[in-house]
């Protein structure tokens, strides 16, 4: 999968300073789940996203702990207060030590 680890972040284009904005982050990731064979789980070293950290203006503003229950190409929505122009960064971590990061510029008027 050539797009593994690609992060897309969507932030509203028109924001008023101090307003609450909703953003979405998507990660291209297979999130391997438990497999079963003849009713018993197959012993595998599963690879899935287990933590997501959202950073705005150099401060962590949200953290999500996840499990194998999330699907392939997970998407997270969250809200934040757009106090000033700066970078919104989302970092995904997986169980194999993978770190996938994306950023978007926030420009409130």
C-alpha positions in Angstrom: 0.0 0.0 0.0 1.9 3.1 -1.3 -0.3 5.5 0.6 0.1 3.9 4.0 0.6 6.6 6.6 -0.9 9.5 4.5 -2.7 11.9 6.8 -5.4 14.3 5.6 -6.7 17.1 7.8 -9.7 19.2 7.0 -10.2 22.5 8.8 -12.9 25.1 8.0 -11.5 27.9 5.7 -13.5 30.7 7.3 -13.0 31.0 11.0 -13.7 33.9 13.4 -11.0 34.5 16.0 -12.1 32.8 19.2 -14.7 30.6 17.6 -15.0 26.8 18.1 -14.1 25.0 14.9 -14.6 21.3 14.0 -11.8 19.5 12.2 -11.4 16.0 10.8 -8.3 13.9 10.4 -8.0 10.8 8.2 -5.2 8.3 8.2 -4.6 5.8 5.4 -3.9 2.6 7.4 -5.0 -1.0 7.2 -5.7 -1.5 10.9 -5.3 -5.3 10.8 -8.0 -7.0 13.0 -8.2 -10.3 14.7 -8.6 -13.2 12.4 -10.3 -16.5 13.2 -9.8 -19.9 11.7 -12.2 -22.7 12.7 -13.6 -20.6 15.5 -10.2 -19.9 17.1 -8.2 -16.7 16.8 -5.0 -16.9 14.7 -1.9 -15.8 16.5 -0.6 -12.7 14.7 1.2 -9.6 15.5 -1.6 -7.2 14.7 -1.0 -3.7 13.4 -3.5 -1.0 14.3 -3.6 2.6 15.4 -3.6 2.7 19.2 -3.1 6.4 19.9 -3.9 9.8 18.3 -2.6 13.2 19.6 -3.9 16.6 18.4 -1.6 19.6 18.8 -2.5 23.2 18.2 -0.1 26.1 18.6 2.5 23.8 20.2 0.2 22.4 22.9 -1.5 19.0 23.0 -5.2 19.7 23.0 -6.6 16.2 22.6 -5.5 12.6 22.9 -7.4 9.5 21.8 -6.6 5.9 22.9 -8.0 3.3 20.5 -8.2 -0.4 20.0 -8.7 -2.9 17.2 -12.3 -1.9 17.1 -11.6 1.0 14.7 -11.8 0.2 11.1 -9.5 0.6 8.1 -8.5 4.2 7.3 -9.7 5.7 10.6 -11.2 9.2 10.7 -11.4 11.3 13.8 -13.5 14.5 14.3 -12.7 17.0 17.1 -13.4 20.6 18.1 -11.0 23.3 19.1 -11.0 27.0 19.8 -9.3 29.0 17.0 -7.6 31.6 19.1 -4.8 32.6 16.7 -3.1 31.7 13.4 -0.9 28.6 13.7 -0.5 25.0 12.9 -2.9 22.2 13.8 -1.0 18.9 13.9 -2.4 15.4 14.2 -0.1 12.5 15.0 -1.2 8.8 14.8 0.8 6.0 16.5 0.4 2.3 15.7 1.3 -0.9 17.5 4.4 -1.5 15.3 6.0 1.8 16.3 4.7 3.7 13.2 4.3 7.4 13.6 2.2 9.2 11.0 1.8 13.0 11.1 -0.2 15.6 9.2 -0.6 19.4 9.6 -2.9 22.1 8.5 -2.7 25.9 8.9 -5.4 27.6 10.9 -6.1 31.2 10.0 -8.9 32.9 12.0 -9.9 36.3 10.9 
